[in-house]
Amino acid sequence: MPDTPPKPIQGDLIADNNVKIAVVVARFNEFITKHLLDGAVDTWVRLGGDAGALTVVWVPGSFELPVTAKKLAESGEYKAVICMGCVIRGETDHYDHVVEQTAKGIKDVAVSTGVPCIFGVLTCDTLEQAVNRAGSKMGNAGRSAMMTGIEMADLMKKL
């Protein structure tokens, strides 16, 4: 039996301006989602990309992320679609419906199109949690979403 372990296939974290990535951002809770977008763009640039190579699409709220991601994914132009939003729990069960359907919709787009659709939607119980996850205390979830998008776009090229 050979001593050589199998070589894994994995994506690299290299922002390639020739690989188109779209970022779809919900305008609802824009005071948070703007920070997520800034973190994503900054990460793209730090990893060698040109900010002008990204496509940024604004939608009214998180519920509109999946249909927009689907249109972008089906265009054949994008190798990854990053979806960013922020849903903060309120006094009714509206939060649960929006979060569940948004997550399911984004997942369904990725599975049906084969284009990685990254779930960069903050689902928080409080405004303080959202602020912390948008760059205050817990890093910036937009950065993580962009790194996932870059890695998955590269991985899809290799498969």
C-alpha positions in Angstrom: 0.0 0.0 0.0 1.4 3.4 -0.9 2.5 5.8 1.9 1.3 8.8 0.0 -1.9 10.3 1.4 -4.6 11.3 -1.1 -4.2 14.8 -2.5 -7.2 16.9 -1.4 -9.0 19.2 -3.8 -9.7 22.6 -2.3 -10.3 26.2 -3.3 -7.6 28.9 -2.8 -8.2 32.3 -1.4 -7.0 34.3 -4.4 -9.2 37.1 -5.7 -9.1 36.6 -9.5 -10.5 39.7 -11.4 -11.3 37.3 -14.3 -13.7 35.3 -12.1 -16.9 37.3 -11.7 -18.4 37.4 -8.3 -21.7 39.2 -7.5 -22.7 40.6 -4.1 -26.4 41.0 -3.4 -27.1 43.3 -0.4 -30.3 44.0 1.4 -31.1 47.6 2.0 -33.3 46.9 5.0 -31.0 47.5 8.1 -28.6 49.2 5.7 -26.7 50.7 8.7 -25.6 47.1 9.3 -25.5 45.7 5.7 -23.3 48.6 4.5 -20.6 47.4 7.0 -21.0 43.9 5.7 -20.5 45.1 2.1 -17.5 47.2 3.1 -15.9 44.2 4.8 -16.5 42.0 1.8 -15.0 44.5 -0.7 -12.0 45.2 1.6 -11.4 41.4 1.8 -11.6 41.1 -2.0 -9.0 43.9 -2.4 -6.7 42.6 0.3 -6.7 39.2 -1.5 -5.5 40.9 -4.7 -8.8 41.8 -6.4 -9.9 45.1 -7.9 -13.0 46.5 -6.3 -14.3 47.5 -9.7 -14.4 43.8 -10.8 -17.2 43.0 -8.3 -20.9 43.4 -9.2 -22.9 44.8 -6.3 -26.7 44.6 -6.5 -29.0 46.2 -3.8 -32.4 44.8 -3.0 -35.1 46.0 -0.6 -34.7 43.3 2.0 -33.4 39.8 2.8 -36.5 38.1 1.4 -35.5 39.4 -2.1 -32.0 38.0 -1.9 -32.9 34.5 -3.4 -34.7 35.6 -6.5 -31.9 38.1 -7.3 -29.2 35.5 -6.6 -31.1 33.1 -9.0 -31.2 35.7 -11.8 -27.4 36.3 -11.4 -26.5 32.6 -11.1 -28.6 31.7 -14.2 -26.9 34.4 -16.2 -23.8 32.2 -16.5 -21.6 35.2 -15.8 -20.9 34.7 -12.1 -18.9 32.0 -10.4 -20.3 32.9 -7.0 -23.1 35.0 -5.6 -22.7 36.4 -2.1 -26.0 37.3 -0.3 -25.9 39.7 2.5 -28.6 40.9 4.8 -29.6 41.5 8.4 -32.7 40.3 10.1 -33.2 41.3 13.7 -35.8 39.5 15.8 -38.9 41.6 16.7 -42.0 41.1 18.7 -43.8 38.9 16.1 -42.9 35.7 14.3 -42.2 37.6 11.1 -38.5 37.1 11.8 -38.8 33.3 11.7 -40.6 33.3 8.4 -38.1 35.7 6.7 -35.0 33.9 8.1 -36.3 30.4 7.2 -37.4 31.3 3.6 -34.3 33.4 2.9 -32.0 30.6 4.0 -33.9 28.0 2.1 -34.2 30.2 -1.0 -30.4 30.9 -1.1 -29.7 27.2 -0.6 -32.1 26.2 -3.4 -30.5 28.7 -5.8 -27.1 27.2 -5.2 -28.3 23.6 -5.5 -30.4 24.2 -8.6 -27.9 26.3 -10.6 -24.6 24.8 -9.4 -23.3 28.3 -8.6 -22.2 28.8 -5.0 -24.6 31.2 -3.3 -23.1 32.3 0.0 -25.4 32.9 3.0 -24.1 36.1 4.5 -27.3 37.1 6.3 -27.0 38.0 9.9 -29.8 36.5 11.9 -29.7 38.3 15.3 -31.9 38.5 18.3 -30.7 42.1 19.1 -29.3 45.1 17.4 -26.2 44.8 19.6 -25.6 41.3 18.2 -25.9 42.6 14.6 -23.5 45.5 15.3 -21.0 43.1 16.8 -21.1 40.7 13.8 -20.8 43.6 11.4 -17.4 44.6 12.6 -17.6 45.8 16.2 -16.5 42.9 18.4 -16.8 39.7 16.5 -15.1 40.5 13.3 -17.1 41.3 10.1 -19.3 38.6 8.7 -19.0 40.3 5.3 -15.3 39.3 5.3 -16.2 35.7 6.0 -18.8 35.6 3.3 -16.4 37.0 0.7 -13.7 34.5 1.7 -16.2 31.7 1.3 -17.3 33.0 -2.1 -13.7 33.3 -3.3 -12.8 29.8 -2.1 -15.9 28.2 -3.5 -15.6 29.9 -6.9 -12.0 28.6 -7.1 -13.0 25.2 -6.0 -15.7 25.0 -8.6 -13.1 25.7 -11.3 -11.1 22.7 -10.0 -13.9 20.2 -9.9 
